[in-house]
Amino acid sequence: MPDIMAIGEMLIDFTASYNENGEIYYKQNPGGAPANVAVMAAKLGVSSGFIGKLGKDMFGTYLKDVLDKHGVDTKGVILDKGFSTTLAFVNKDEAGERSFVFYRRNGADLNLSFGEVNLKLIDSCKLLHFGSLLLTSEPSKSATVNTVEYAKQQGKIITYDPNWRERLWESKEEAVKAMRSVLRYVDIIKVSEDELQLITDCGNMIPAIAKLLNAGIKVVCITQGAKGCIIATKRGIERFPAFKVETVDTLGAGDSFFGAFLSRLVLSGKPMDEIEMTDLREFAVYANACGSLSSAKVGAIPAMPTHEEIEALIENGVSL
């Protein structure tokens, strides 16, 4: 049974490209942050599984095949002909900033109920990962919260990515309330600088980190794109520079980073209370290399590197 389980959304990312005439077209890529994390972990040698609902349509069948192809356990995946697989269209402006348009009305991911969750997968795992996008409506909100609470009661490591997507929420206030509501379960959180400020309401990074640590979170991972990452615990804060690569597409790079980080955590064999800063340094450098390599190709899952590629970059690459 899988060591890492992820619950959440899986969807199609239609990524914008331009032909030689300047005409735009969209390439279909598999995506969805929790699923990306599960795939990255599996690719790096850690057994993983995914819990979620897809439409029983051409997109849902394709996404399940992607998980199967990458060795992700799909016993927790439901294909439902009553709903549609969620679609996202992704574009970048001249400054490289991404924008998203989601087609999610009647989306299968939002219609996952707690009764459909295979709790046996939670019983046997070591770590449960989740994001915030199923918290946007019911029944997926209750399915996620109840599953996370169950995993916490079973003593599993809980990891969380707030993954702020403004267009998916009725209001910013509703989003912040929902994203904060699950913090009490979390052992490790991955946030961008914007997400850190959003969920803590602190404009300064140090008090924002302190707020999360005082809430009971043991490890705070702050991703900073081309600058690398910051890892914080109650024992200290350290910044780890990124590796120099030619960036092509950052979509999914943060998920690759976190999948790599969590894979090293599980492979260490250490419980959370035995993880030292020396361990976190190793996890962070490895994750930074993985995230950097992921940004050098187009797409999320298609861009994920191998363990050998990550090790080669660490050995021969140049950190910024």
C-alpha positions in Angstrom: 0.0 0.0 0.0 1.2 3.6 -0.7 3.4 5.5 1.8 2.1 8.9 0.5 -1.5 9.5 -0.2 -2.8 12.7 -1.8 -6.4 13.8 -1.8 -7.7 16.6 -4.0 -8.2 17.7 -7.6 -6.8 16.3 -10.8 -7.5 18.2 -14.0 -6.5 19.1 -17.5 -4.1 22.0 -17.9 -4.5 23.5 -21.4 -1.3 25.5 -21.7 -1.1 28.3 -24.2 1.5 28.2 -27.0 2.0 30.2 -30.2 2.8 28.9 -33.7 5.1 30.6 -36.2 2.3 32.9 -37.3 1.6 34.1 -33.8 -1.6 32.1 -33.5 -2.5 30.7 -30.1 -3.2 27.1 -29.4 -3.5 25.1 -26.2 -1.7 21.9 -25.4 -3.4 19.3 -23.2 -1.3 18.4 -20.1 -2.3 16.5 -16.9 -2.3 18.6 -13.8 -3.8 19.3 -10.4 -1.5 20.1 -7.5 -2.2 17.1 -5.2 -2.0 14.7 -8.1 1.3 16.3 -9.2 2.8 15.8 -5.8 1.8 12.1 -5.9 3.3 11.6 -9.3 6.5 13.3 -8.4 6.9 11.1 -5.3 6.2 8.0 -7.3 8.7 9.0 -9.9 11.4 9.4 -7.2 10.8 5.9 -5.8 8.3 6.4 -3.0 5.0 4.6 -3.3 2.1 7.0 -3.6 -1.6 7.0 -4.3 -4.3 9.5 -5.2 -7.9 10.0 -3.9 -10.2 12.0 -6.0 -13.1 12.0 -8.4 -12.8 12.5 -12.2 -15.5 12.6 -14.9 -16.0 9.4 -16.8 -15.2 11.2 -20.0 -12.2 11.4 -22.4 -10.4 13.7 -20.0 -11.0 11.6 -16.8 -10.0 8.4 -18.5 -6.8 10.0 -19.8 -5.9 11.4 -16.3 -6.4 8.0 -14.6 -4.2 6.4 -17.3 -1.5 9.1 -16.5 -1.6 8.1 -12.8 -1.4 4.4 -13.7 1.5 5.0 -16.1 3.5 6.7 -13.5 2.9 4.1 -10.9 0.5 6.0 -8.7 -2.1 3.8 -6.9 -5.5 4.6 -8.2 -7.7 2.5 -5.9 -9.0 5.8 -4.5 -9.8 7.3 -7.9 -13.5 7.4 -8.9 -14.7 7.9 -12.5 -18.3 9.3 -12.5 -20.3 9.7 -15.6 -22.6 12.1 -13.8 -19.9 14.9 -13.7 -17.3 16.5 -15.9 -13.6 16.5 -15.5 -12.4 20.0 -14.5 -10.4 21.9 -17.1 -8.0 24.8 -16.7 -6.6 27.1 -19.4 -3.3 28.7 -18.5 -1.6 31.7 -20.2 1.3 33.9 -19.4 1.7 37.7 -19.9 4.9 39.4 -21.2 6.2 39.5 -17.6 5.8 35.8 -17.3 2.9 36.0 -14.8 0.4 33.2 -15.2 -3.3 33.6 -15.4 -5.9 30.8 -15.2 -9.5 30.3 -16.5 -11.2 27.3 -14.9 -14.2 25.3 -16.3 -15.4 23.6 -13.1 -19.1 24.0 -13.0 -20.5 20.5 -12.3 -16.9 19.4 -11.8 -16.3 15.9 -10.7 -13.6 16.9 -8.2 -16.1 19.1 -6.2 -18.5 16.2 -6.0 -16.3 13.8 -4.0 -18.1 12.7 -0.8 -16.6 11.4 2.3 -18.4 8.2 1.9 -16.6 7.6 -1.3 -13.1 7.9 0.3 -11.3 4.6 0.8 -10.1 5.0 4.4 -8.1 1.8 4.1 -5.6 3.7 2.0 -5.3 6.2 4.8 -4.8 3.5 7.4 -1.8 2.1 5.7 0.0 5.3 4.5 2.6 7.3 6.4 1.7 10.7 5.1 -1.4 12.4 3.7 -1.1 15.4 1.5 -3.9 17.8 0.5 -4.6 21.3 -0.9 -7.3 23.9 -0.6 -9.2 23.6 -3.9 -11.7 21.0 -2.7 -12.5 23.4 0.2 -14.4 25.7 -2.2 -17.7 23.9 -1.9 -19.6 20.8 -0.7 -19.4 17.9 -0.6 -15.7 17.9 -1.4 -15.0 20.3 1.5 -16.4 17.9 4.1 -14.7 14.9 2.3 -11.3 16.6 2.5 -11.6 17.9 6.1 -13.0 14.6 7.4 -10.3 12.6 5.7 -7.6 14.9 7.0 -9.0 14.7 10.5 -9.2 10.9 10.3 -5.6 10.7 9.1 -4.5 13.0 12.0 -6.3 10.7 14.5 -4.3 7.8 13.0 -1.1 9.5 13.6 -0.2 10.2 10.0 2.0 13.1 8.9 -0.2 15.8 7.4 1.1 18.1 4.7 -0.7 21.0 3.1 -0.5 23.4 0.1 -3.0 26.3 0.3 -2.6 26.8 -3.5 -4.3 30.2 -3.8 -6.5 30.5 -6.9 -8.7 33.5 -6.5 -11.1 32.8 -9.4 -12.3 29.6 -7.7 -13.6 31.3 -4.6 -16.8 33.3 -4.1 -14.7 35.9 -2.2 -11.3 36.4 -0.7 -12.7 36.4 2.8 -14.3 33.0 2.3 -11.1 31.6 0.9 -9.0 32.8 3.8 -11.4 31.4 6.3 -11.4 28.0 4.6 -7.7 27.9 4.1 -7.0 28.8 7.7 -9.6 26.3 9.1 -7.4 23.3 8.4 -4.2 24.6 9.8 -4.7 22.9 13.1 -4.2 19.5 11.4 -1.0 20.4 9.5 2.6 19.2 10.2 4.2 20.6 7.1 3.0 23.5 5.0 4.2 24.7 1.6 3.4 28.3 0.7 4.4 31.1 -1.6 5.2 34.4 -0.1 1.7 35.7 -1.2 0.0 32.7 0.4 2.0 33.2 3.6 0.7 36.7 3.9 -2.8 35.7 3.0 -3.3 33.0 5.6 -1.5 34.8 8.4 -2.5 38.4 7.7 1.1 39.4 8.4 3.0 41.6 6.0 6.4 40.7 7.4 7.8 37.2 6.9 9.2 36.6 10.3 6.0 37.2 12.3 4.1 35.3 9.7 6.3 32.2 10.1 6.1 32.5 13.8 2.3 32.6 13.6 2.2 29.3 11.7 4.8 27.6 14.0 2.9 28.8 17.1 -0.3 27.3 15.6 1.4 23.9 15.8 2.9 23.5 12.3 6.3 21.9 12.6 7.9 22.8 9.2 7.1 25.8 7.0 8.4 25.7 3.4 8.2 29.0 1.6 8.8 28.7 -2.1 10.4 31.8 -3.8 10.6 30.7 -7.4 14.0 31.6 -8.9 15.3 32.7 -5.5 14.9 29.2 -4.0 13.1 28.4 -0.8 13.1 29.1 2.9 12.6 26.3 5.5 11.5 27.3 9.0 11.0 25.4 12.2 11.1 26.4 15.8 14.8 25.6 15.8 15.6 28.1 13.1 15.1 29.6 9.6 17.3 28.9 6.6 17.2 30.0 3.0 18.3 27.7 0.2 19.1 29.1 -3.2 17.7 27.8 -6.4 19.7 26.1 -9.2 20.4 28.0 -12.4 18.4 26.7 -15.3 16.8 28.3 -18.3 13.2 28.7 -17.2 10.6 27.7 -19.7 7.4 27.1 -17.7 6.9 27.3 -14.0 3.5 25.5 -14.0 3.7 22.7 -11.5 7.3 23.4 -10.4 6.2 24.1 -6.8 4.3 20.7 -6.8 7.5 19.0 -8.1 9.5 20.7 -5.3 7.1 19.5 -2.7 6.8 16.0 -4.1 10.6 15.7 -4.0 10.8 17.2 -0.5 8.2 14.7 0.8 9.8 11.8 -0.9 13.1 12.5 0.9 11.1 12.8 4.2 9.5 9.4 3.8 12.7 7.8 2.6 14.5 9.1 5.7 12.3 6.8 7.8 12.2 9.3 10.6 9.1 10.4 12.4 8.4 14.2 12.5 9.8 14.7 16.0 13.2 13.2 15.0 13.7 15.4 11.9 16.7 17.7 12.4 17.7 20.8 10.5 20.4 18.8 8.9 17.8 16.5 7.4 15.7 19.5 6.2 18.7 20.9 4.5 19.2 17.8 2.5 15.4 17.7 1.7 15.4 21.3 0.6 18.5 21.2 -1.7 17.1 18.1 -3.4 13.6 19.7 -3.7 15.1 22.9 -5.1 17.0 21.0 -7.8 13.8 19.1 -8.7 11.7 22.3 -8.9 14.4 24.0 -11.0 14.5 21.2 -13.5 10.7 21.1 -13.7 10.7 24.8 -14.7 13.0 24.0 -17.6 10.3 22.2 -19.5 6.6 22.8 -20.5 3.8 21.3 -18.4 3.6 20.0 -14.9 3.8 16.1 -14.9 5.5 16.0 -18.3 8.3 18.2 -17.0 9.1 16.2 -13.9 12.8 15.1 -13.7 14.2 11.8 -12.7 16.2 11.1 -9.5 19.4 10.8 -11.6 18.8 14.2 -13.2 18.2 15.8 -9.8 21.4 14.3 -8.4 23.4 15.4 -11.5 22.2 19.0 -11.1 23.1 18.9 -7.4 26.6 17.6 -8.2 27.3 19.7 -11.2 24.8 22.5 -11.2 25.2 26.1 -10.0 23.0 27.5 -7.3 22.0 31.1 -7.6 
